[in-house]
Amino acid sequence: MKKRLLFLLFTILLSFNNSQETMFSFYGDKISIENISDFEKVKQLAQIQTTVETKIEGEIISSCPKKGCWMNVKTGQDTILVRFKDYSFFVPKEGLEKKKVVMRGVAKMDTISVEMLRHYAEDAKLSIEEINKINEPDYSISFLADGVIIKK
């Protein structure tokens, strides 16, 4: 009887863990969906400090269609560029639009050069005309993630 009860308990715990795995996709370091910071507070801190270690959430607008090496994520009123620490992991190249995401890493004010902006535009398969219109660097918050959770 005890063996059956233990087996039943083990089966329930295993199925709960599997159901969580099927609800989310994990990339990079394994992180949790708890203790998420308010992005507006992170944005204010990033303007004062060099970097802010944090966990934030948002909605994916797009990912790099070439390798999956970056994402544009809507966080409140802002759209931020998310890259992945040391290029140690990538996300899917397509099908992420409008999915919820939780990311842990470092936020900072960043200047993205015209050359890099054009590179991202090429990755996103923008037209030559659109790429050539990029002639000023972008000064905004960027995020270097070490772990990402995407809700399926």
Backbone hydrogen bonds in HBPLUS format (Angstrom, degrees):
<---DONOR---> <-ACCEPTOR-->    atom                        ^
c    i                          cat <-CA-CA->   ^        H-A-AA   ^      H-
h    n   atom  resd res      DA  || num        DHA   H-A  angle D-A-AA Bond
n    s   type  num  typ     dist DA aas  dist angle  dist       angle   num
A0005-LEU N   A0001-MET O   3.00 MM   4  6.27 158.1  2.05 148.7 154.7     1
A0006-LEU N   A0002-LYS O   2.88 MM   4  6.08 163.4  1.90 152.2 156.6     2
A0007-PHE N   A0003-LYS O   2.83 MM   4  5.96 156.0  1.88 144.9 152.3     3
A0008-LEU N   A0004-ARG O   2.85 MM   4  6.03 157.4  1.90 147.9 153.8     4
A0009-LEU N   A0005-LEU O   2.91 MM   4  6.13 162.2  1.94 150.7 155.3     5
A0010-PHE N   A0006-LEU O   2.87 MM   4  6.02 164.3  1.89 150.4 155.1     6
A0011-THR N   A0007-PHE O   2.89 MM   4  6.07 156.2  1.95 146.4 153.1     7
A0012-ILE N   A0008-LEU O   2.96 MM   4  6.20 156.4  2.01 149.3 155.3     8
A0013-LEU N   A0009-LEU O   2.98 MM   4  6.23 167.1  2.00 155.0 158.2     9
A0014-LEU N   A0010-PHE O   2.89 MM   4  6.05 159.2  1.93 149.6 155.8    10
A0015-SER N   A0011-THR O   2.92 MM   4  6.09 156.5  1.98 146.3 152.5    11
A0016-PHE N   A0012-ILE O   2.98 MM   4  6.21 151.1  2.06 148.6 156.3    12
A0017-ASN N   A0013-LEU O   3.06 MM   4  6.28 163.6  2.09 149.8 153.7    13
A0018-ASN N   A0014-LEU O   2.95 MM   4  6.17 159.6  1.99 148.4 154.2    14
A0019-SER N   A0015-SER O   2.88 MM   4  6.02 149.2  1.98 141.3 149.7    15
A0020-GLN N   A0016-PHE O   3.06 MM   4  6.35 149.7  2.15 147.7 155.2    16
A0021-GLU N   A0017-ASN O   3.05 MM   4  6.34 154.4  2.12 145.8 153.0    17
A0022-THR N   A0018-ASN O   2.96 MM   4  6.24 143.3  2.10 144.4 154.0    18
A0023-MET N   A0019-SER O   3.15 MM   4  6.31 127.4  2.44 134.6 147.1    19
A0023-MET N   A0020-GLN O   3.18 MM   3  5.15 137.5  2.37  95.5 107.3    20
A0024-PHE N   A0020-GLN O   3.28 MM   4  6.46 136.4  2.48 145.5 155.0    21
A0152-LYS N   A0023-MET O   2.92 MM 129  5.53 169.7  1.93 141.5 144.8    22
A0025-SER N   A0150-ILE O   2.80 MM 125  5.14 153.6  1.87 144.8 154.0    23
A0150-ILE N   A0025-SER O   2.87 MM 125  5.14 162.6  1.90 149.6 155.6    24
A0027-TYR N   A0148-VAL O   2.88 MM 121  5.09 156.3  1.93 153.6 155.4    25
A0148-VAL N   A0027-TYR O   2.88 MM 121  5.09 159.4  1.92 153.3 153.5    26
A0029-ASP N   A0146-ASP O   2.76 MM 117  5.86 164.4  1.79 155.0 149.5    27
A0037-SER N   A0055-LYS O   2.69 MM  18  5.75 166.9  1.71 170.4 171.4    28
A0041-LYS N   A0038-ASP O   3.15 MM   3  5.58 125.6  2.46 107.9 120.0    29
A0042-VAL N   A0038-ASP O   3.17 MM   4  6.50 157.3  2.22 148.7 155.7    30
A0043-LYS N   A0039-PHE O   2.77 MM   4  5.98 159.3  1.81 156.3 161.5    31
A0044-GLN N   A0040-GLU O   3.10 MM   4  6.34 155.3  2.17 141.7 147.5    32
A0045-LEU N   A0041-LYS O   2.98 MM   4  6.24 162.2  2.01 150.7 155.4    33
A0046-ALA N   A0042-VAL O   2.84 MM   4  6.04 155.7  1.90 152.3 159.3    34
A0047-GLN N   A0044-GLN O   3.26 MM   3  5.38 138.7  2.44  98.0 108.9    35
A0048-ILE N   A0045-LEU O   2.94 MM   3  5.20 144.9  2.07 105.5 116.3    36
A0049-GLN N   A0045-LEU O   2.72 MM   4  5.84 176.9  1.72 174.5 174.1    37
A0052-VAL N   A0107-ALA O   2.86 MM  55  5.13 147.9  1.96 150.0 157.4    38
A0107-ALA N   A0052-VAL O   2.86 MM  55  5.13 168.4  1.87 144.5 145.4    39
A0054-THR N   A0105-GLY O   2.89 MM  51  5.72 161.7  1.92 158.1 164.2    40
A0105-GLY N   A0054-THR O   2.94 MM  51  5.72 164.8  1.96 168.4 172.9    41
A0056-ILE N   A0103-MET O   2.87 MM  47  5.48 149.0  1.97 157.4 162.7    42
A0103-MET N   A0056-ILE O   2.79 MM  47  5.48 165.7  1.81 164.7 169.6    43
A0058-GLY N   A0101-VAL O   2.93 MM  43  5.43 146.1  2.05 150.3 156.8    44
A0101-VAL N   A0058-GLY O   2.94 MM  43  5.43 155.8  2.00 146.7 147.6    45
A0059-GLU N   A0074-LYS O   2.93 MM  15  5.12 155.0  1.99 140.9 148.9    46
A0074-LYS N   A0059-GLU O   2.79 MM  15  5.12 167.3  1.81 156.6 152.8    47
A0060-ILE N   A0099-LYS O   2.90 MM  39  5.53 168.0  1.91 161.9 161.8    48
A0098-LYS N   A0060-ILE O   2.77 MM  38  5.28 155.4  1.83 166.8 158.7    49
A0061-ILE N   A0072-ASN O   2.78 MM  11  5.41 171.3  1.78 155.4 156.4    50
A0062-SER N   A0072-ASN O   3.40 MM  10  5.32 157.7  2.46 134.2 137.4    51
A0072-ASN N   A0062-SER O   2.88 MM  10  5.32 158.9  1.93 143.6 148.4    52
A0064-CYS N   A0070-TRP O   2.92 MM   6  5.37 149.5  2.02 150.6 148.7    53
A0068-GLY N   A0064-CYS O   2.97 MM   4  4.47 124.3  2.29 115.9 130.9    54
A0091-VAL N   A0068-GLY O   2.95 MM  23  4.84 161.9  1.98 137.6 138.6    55
A0071-MET N   A0082-VAL O   2.89 MM  11  5.10 147.7  1.99 141.8 150.9    56
A0082-VAL N   A0071-MET O   2.78 MM  11  5.10 168.5  1.80 165.1 165.4    57
A0073-VAL N   A0080-ILE O   2.95 MM   7  5.38 164.2  1.98 153.3 158.2    58
A0080-ILE N   A0073-VAL O   2.84 MM   7  5.38 162.0  1.87 152.5 153.8    59
A0075-THR N   A0078-ASP O   2.73 MM   3  5.29 163.8  1.76 154.3 160.2    60
A0078-ASP N   A0075-THR O   3.12 MM   3  5.29 155.5  2.18 130.8 126.8    61
A0143-PHE N   A0081-LEU O   2.96 MM  62  6.24 153.8  2.03 164.7 166.1    62
A0083-ARG N   A0143-PHE O   2.88 MM  60  6.29 161.6  1.91 167.7 172.6    63
A0145-ALA N   A0083-ARG O   2.88 MM  62  6.20 161.7  1.91 162.6 156.3    64
A0087-TYR N   A0084-PHE O   2.96 MM   3  5.32 157.0  2.02 138.7 134.6    65
A0085-LYS N   A0145-ALA O   2.84 MM  60  5.72 174.6  1.85 156.3 156.8    66
A0088-SER N   A0085-LYS O   3.00 MM   3  6.17 164.9  2.02 137.1 137.1    67
A0099-LYS N   A0096-LEU O   3.00 MM   3  5.58 153.3  2.08 145.7 143.6    68
A0151-LYS N   A0100-LYS O   2.97 MM  51  5.48 165.5  1.99 150.6 155.5    69
A0102-VAL N   A0149-ILE O   2.89 MM  47  5.13 156.3  1.95 148.1 155.5    70
A0149-ILE N   A0102-VAL O   2.82 MM  47  5.13 157.6  1.87 155.2 160.2    71
A0104-ARG N   A0147-GLY O   2.96 MM  43  5.33 164.6  1.99 152.1 155.1    72
A0146-ASP N   A0104-ARG O   2.83 MM  42  6.02 162.2  1.86 155.0 159.3    73
A0106-VAL N   A0144-LEU O   3.00 MM  38  5.24 158.3  2.05 136.1 140.2    74
A0144-LEU N   A0106-VAL O   2.91 MM  38  5.24 164.3  1.93 148.9 152.8    75
A0108-LYS N   A0142-SER O   3.08 MM  34  5.69 153.0  2.15 155.5 159.9    76
A0142-SER N   A0108-LYS O   2.88 MM  34  5.69 161.8  1.92 166.2 168.0    77
A0110-ASP N   A0140-SER O   2.73 MM  30  5.52 156.3  1.79 149.5 156.6    78
A0140-SER N   A0110-ASP O   3.00 MM  30  5.52 149.6  2.09 160.2 160.9    79
A0112-ILE N   A0138-ASP O   2.76 MM  26  5.12 167.7  1.78 154.2 157.6    80
A0138-ASP N   A0112-ILE O   2.98 MM  26  5.12 156.6  2.04 143.7 148.3    81
A0117-LEU N   A0113-SER O   2.87 MM   4  6.14 163.3  1.90 154.5 159.7    82
A0118-ARG N   A0114-VAL O   2.87 MM   4  6.06 155.7  1.93 150.2 156.7    83
A0119-HIS N   A0115-GLU O   2.97 MM   4  6.23 146.3  2.09 138.6 148.4    84
A0120-TYR N   A0116-MET O   2.88 MM   4  6.23 161.6  1.92 156.0 159.5    85
A0121-ALA N   A0117-LEU O   2.94 MM   4  6.16 151.4  2.02 142.0 150.5    86
A0122-GLU N   A0118-ARG O   2.86 MM   4  6.13 149.1  1.95 145.4 153.4    87
A0123-ASP N   A0119-HIS O   2.91 MM   4  6.25 161.3  1.94 152.2 157.3    88
A0124-ALA N   A0120-TYR O   2.90 MM   4  6.15 147.6  2.01 143.6 152.7    89
A0126-LEU N   A0121-ALA O   3.00 MM   5  5.52 173.1  2.01 156.4 157.1    90
A0125-LYS N   A0122-GLU O   2.88 MM   3  4.90 156.1  1.93 106.8 112.9    91
A0131-ILE N   A0127-SER O   2.95 MM   4  6.25 158.5  2.00 152.1 158.7    92
A0132-ASN N   A0128-ILE O   2.85 MM   4  6.02 160.0  1.89 151.9 156.9    93
A0133-LYS N   A0130-GLU O   3.25 MM   3  5.22 139.3  2.43  94.5 105.7    94
A0134-ILE N   A0131-ILE O   3.09 MM   3  5.60 158.2  2.14 112.0 118.8    95
